[in-house]
Amino acid sequence: MRLNVQHLNLRSLDSLDSWVEKQILALGQVRQIDEANIRLIRLENASPAYQVNVHLVTPGPDVFAESRDHTLRAAFEKVIKQLREQITSRATKRLQKVKSNLSAPAVKSRGARGS
């Protein structure tokens, strides 16, 4: 997985970056992530002041999330929650589709001989 973290109006700290990496790697256990693009933003004249944008490049549709809060950690935790919900929702839909295809009765074709 390729991890890109951008800091806008924020200082890059090893502890912050390693925490972000750990959270994204945990998501990688649930769904394959080829690339993770993360933007950590501090908006100087806004309230709440912290914004987090995440774009996960995955096989199939990509996953996006965005959140704002008064602390960077809270904003990032909201984004992680959104990403988990999207990933599990897609997995559930896929599983339901497979189950419905398996349980659907076989349909006889109209022109079948011997009927």
Summary of the structure (lengths in Angstrom):
residues: 115
radius of gyration: 20.9
end to end distance: 55.8
largest distance: 77.9
contacts: 288
relative contact order: 0.14
helix: 41%
strand: 26%
